[in-house]
Amino acid sequence: MIIMNRYDKNSLKAEEFINDGEILDSLKFADENKNNLELVDKIIEKARLKKGINHREASVLLACEDKERLKEIYNLARQIKKDFYGDRIVMFAPLYLSNYCVNGCVYCPYHAKNKIRAHVEATGSPRGKEILDNFSAFLPKFKKVLPYDYDRMLRVTRLIYNFSFASATFVATMVSKLRISVRRG
């Protein structure tokens, strides 16, 4: 018997806010409503208020096939991006600041369970198998290890967001002066 976790977008448990059933339902909802122009227009108007749209609404906009609405969606997205970020180029990438993650992505080497799984596969460790079989009971015993220079990285991030595009050279200089180093021992 498969036990499905309830979906709770405010939960701190990854298995509750990343839920396969909710993802599939959202994709189905988007497919069913991609040509519902009245709904698409309502979502566009909600987005125009810049107070956020939910994942189902976003999925409808992403699935929309109406060329006129797509042009409006792209123009609005461009305007919202400009209003929030100005002329800066902003790039996002996953940044792991600890040695494990609470999400259970099967491909990810940062999830503690995956590290143990790899160890068990390589060694046949009975203790590792016990931990995998009772992972939720063992999880509180794991400790996060954060880099010493975490504060420095946060200062660099704040610095980048506090300066305009014209100050890019200054920011680059400051970033190089605050370079993050790894201390051993």
Secondary structure, 3 states (H helix, E strand, C coil): CCCCCCCCCCCCCHHHHCCHHHHHHHHHHHHHHCCCHHHHHHHHHHHHCCCCCCHHHHHHHHHCCCHHHHHHHHHHHHHHHHHHHCCCCCCCCCCCCCCCECCCCCCCCCEHHHHHHHHHHHHCCHHHHHHHHCHHHHHHHCCCCCCCCHHHHHHHHHHHHCCCHHHHHHHHHHHHHCCCCCCCC
